[in-house]
Amino acid sequence: MTGNAPAVDGSRSLAAALADGTVVLDGGMSNQLESAGYDLADALWSARLLAERPEAVVEAHLAYCLAGADVATTASYQATFEGFAGRGIGPDRAAGLLRLSVAAAREATSRARERGVRRPLWVAASVGPYGAMLADGSEYRGRYGLSVAELERFHRPRVAALVAAAPDVLALETVPDTDEAEALVRTVRGLGMPAWLSYTVAGGRTRAGQPLEEAFAVAADADEVIAVGVNCCAPEDVEHAVAVAARVTGKPVVAYPNSGEAWDARARAWSGGRTFAPGQVEGWRAAGARLIGGCCRVGPETITAVAATLAAG
């Protein structure tokens, strides 16, 4: 089966690990880079540093591995051929930067082992939504006015470049609507690469307003999709979504919300308070979550607490 291929580093596959228990995801790449002093006020966001300071990306990944994360998620969320072209970066160089995102995460896992980490570590290649390339908050609305076929044409070259770099899994993440989910599932079919599919949700629906039952059903019969769930949402929206995902698909569920703060796309700033409490993850696991971590504004300290809570449960 597609999802049972062993990891590149020789450890067991992520699918096999999920069958046995819970796997800890990392946290937000951008907030970790910002805490290290890098300015990400840019349409390419953290992907800019793949071209300018790849070592900073390695160090950000390493911080999460040392904090207790089992999965390093690449800095390719906002990395697209179209976005790089806007900076004068041609397709060959752009493909190289996408491959570099996987290599940077893999380098971090190697350094973590040199630092004494002995548990299995995996690399997830991030595939962000079409709206991330627009850098205007569209990923929190969806419904871009594109057909499923057009969205598939957008995603396919980037996914191919990432797959060529041999990550352990693709993270099809922050998906706002079912049209884009369908396009992404079409894109990964037959590639021989496992993937997880996670929606960004609000109030028990996708950001575009579709019922979660309809959304998760898109991936229910896709063998390549080894987990479904939610990310880049409020922590309070996770438990219900996890239960629906588990019931509809029968697959392991992925859950990695934001800190609870809200993103203002116009001001390009976060507002509000943090509501992510590590103790919440026990309820998520009880509802069916097996891949658990954090997204925007969730840092290494919180991931350490998440890992400790899950280990103690």
N, C-alpha and C positions, 0 to 999 in steps of 0.2 A: 504494500500500500504506500502511496506517495509520502505520507507523513512519517513513515517509519525509517527513513534513511538516517544513517548515523551522522552525528555532527562532524564537521571537518576536523576538529581536534581529536577525534577518536572516541569521544565520550558518547554515551547513548543519546538517542534522538530526543528532541524536546517532546514529541508525541508520547514516547515511552515514559518520560519523566512525569508527564501530566497524568498518565494512567495510574501512576503510583502515588501521587500526592500533589503538593502545592509548589509552584515555582515563583520566585520573587523577581519582579521586574525592577528596572531602574526608575529614576525620576526625570525631571525636566532637564533637557540639555541646555536650553537657553539660560535658565536661571543659574545653572552651575557655571556657565561661561561668564555671565554677568558678574557673579560673585568673585570670579578670578580677575575682574577688571576690564573685560572686553565690552565694547559698545556694540550692541546689536540693533541699533536704530537704523534698519536697512531692510529693503524689500527681500533680500536673500536670507535675512535673519542669521541663524547659526551656520547655514550653508556657506556663507561668505568666508568663514574661517577655514573651510576645506581648501580654498585657494590661497588664503593669506597666512594662516597660522594653523596648519594641521596638527602640530604638536599640542596645541591647546585643546583640540578635540580629543586627542588621546588621553590627556590628563583628566579631562572631564569624565570620560568613560571610566578611567581607572578609579576615580574617587567613588563612583557608584559600586564598582566591583568590590572595592575594599570595605564599603559600607554594608555589604550584604546582598547586593543584587546578583542574581544568577544570569540575567540577560542584559546585554549591552545593546541599546537601540541606536542605530546609526544617525548621524547628523544630516540625513538626506530628506527629511520631511519637506523642506521647502526648496530642495535641489531639483531643478527641472531643466531640460534643454532650452525651453523658452525663457526661463528666468536668467540662465547663464548667458543666453544670446543677447539679452538686454544689457549685459555688461561687456559685450564684445568678445565673449568666450565662445568659440566655435564648437561644433558637435563632437569632434574628436576629443578635445580637451574636456568638454562637459562630461562625456562618457568616462573619461579618466578620473574626474573628480567624484563621480558617483561610485566608481570602483574603489577610490581612495576612502570613501566614507566607511566601506566595509573593512578595508585594510586597517583603518585607524581603530575601529572597535576591536578587531582581532588582535592588534598590537597591545591594546589595553588588557585584554584577557591574558595574554602571554606575560605581561608585566605583573599582573595580579598573581599569577602562579609563582613567579619569581619572588614575590613578596610573601609567599606562604599560603595563598588561597588554594585549597585542595578540592573544593566541591566542583561539580560540573558547571561550565560557563558556556553560554550560547550567544551568538550574534544575530540580532534581528534587523533586517534592512527596512528602514522606514519608507513607506510609500504614502505620502500625504495626499489630501484631496486636491482637486483642480483649484478650489478656492484658495488654497495656501499659496499657489503661484501668483494669484492676483494681489495678495498682501493687503486686502481691504476688509478682512473679516468675513468674506463670503463663505468660508468653511463653516461658519456658524448659522448659515441660512440655507445653503444648497440651492437647488433649482436654478442653475446657471443659464438656462435657456439652450442647453446642448442636449442632443439625443444620447441614448446609451451608446450607440455606435461611435459618435464623436468623442465621447469620454473615453471609450476603449482605445481609440486611436491616439488620444493624448497620453494615456498611461502606458501603453505597450512598450514604446522604446525605452522609457526610463526603467520599467520593470526588467526588461531584457538586460540592460546594462548592470543592474544590481545583481541579477541572477548569475551573470557571468563572473561576478566576484566571489561566488560561492558562500553566501551567508548560510546560517542554519535555518532561517525562517524569514518570511516576508511579513512585515507588520503593515497591513492595509488599515490605516488608522485615521481617526477623526473624520469619518465619513458622515456627511450630513443628511443624505437621502438615499432612497432605495435605487434610484437610477444609477447613481455612481457606484453603489455597492454591486449592482448587477454588472456594470462595466468592469469592475475590478475582478469579480469572480470569473467572468469570461476571460480576462487577461491571464489569470494564473492557471486556468485549466490546461492540462497537458504539459506544463513546464517541468514537472518532476521536482518542484520545490514546495514544501509546506508553507502555509500562510495562516495568519489569524486575521479576522475581520472585526474591526471595532468601530462602532458609531459614536458620534457625539450627540448627546440627547439632552432634553430639557422637559421636565414635567411629565415623564412617562411616554414621550414620543420622540421621534427623530427631530433634529433641528428644523427639518422641512415640514414637520407636523404629521408624519405617517405613524400609524400604530406600530409598536415594537414587534408584535407578532408577525406582521407583514415584513418588517425589516429583517428580522433574523431568519425568516423562512427563505430568503434569497440564497443563503449559504448552506441550508440544511442538507442538500444532497451533493455538495461539492466535497469530494474526498480530499482535495488539496487543502481545504480549510480545516485545520485541526482544532481551532478554537474560535469562538465568537464572543462579542461582548461590547463594552463601552469604554471610552476614554475621553479626556478633555471635557469633562462635565462636572457638575457639582457633586460632591461626595454624597449628598442626600438623595441623589437620583440613582445611585448605583444599585442598591440591594434589590429593588423592584425589577430593574432591567436585567440583572443577573438571573433572577428567578425565571423571567420570561424567556431569556436566551436558552437556559438549560432545558426548560420544558419544550420549547419549540424545536430545538435542534438535536437534543441529546448529546451535544458536544461539550467538552470542557469550556469554561467561560473565562474570559479575560476581563479584568477590571482595573483601570488606572485613571482615576479622576484627577482634576486639578486640586489646588489647595483649598478652594472655596471662594477665592477672590474672582472678580469679574473683569474680563478684558474689554477695554474701550478701544475699538479699532480706529476711531477718529483721533483720539488723543494718544494712541499707541502707549497706553499705560494701564496698570492694574488698579482696581479699587475694591473696597470692602475688606472684610476680615477673613481670616483663615478658619475653615470649619473641618478640615481633614484631621481626624483623630485616629492614631494607629489602632485603637481598640475596635474601630468600625470594621476592620478587615475580618474579624471573627464572624460577623454576620454575613459578610459577602461570601466567605468560604462555605458557611452553612447553606447558603442559597445556591451554591454550585460553582463559585469562582475557583479556578485553579492557577491562573496566571494573575498575580496581584502586585501592584506597585502604584506609582504616581505619575502624573503628567505635569503640566505647567505649575511652577512655583512650589513643587515638591522636591526638596533637596536630599542630600545624602543622610542627614541626621534623621529625617523622617523615614527613609528607607531602612535604616538600621533598626528603628523602632518597629517598623512593619515586620521585618524579618524575625525579630525577637518574639513578637506577638504570635506569628504563625508557627514558629518553632516550639513555643510553649503550649500551643493549643492542641 
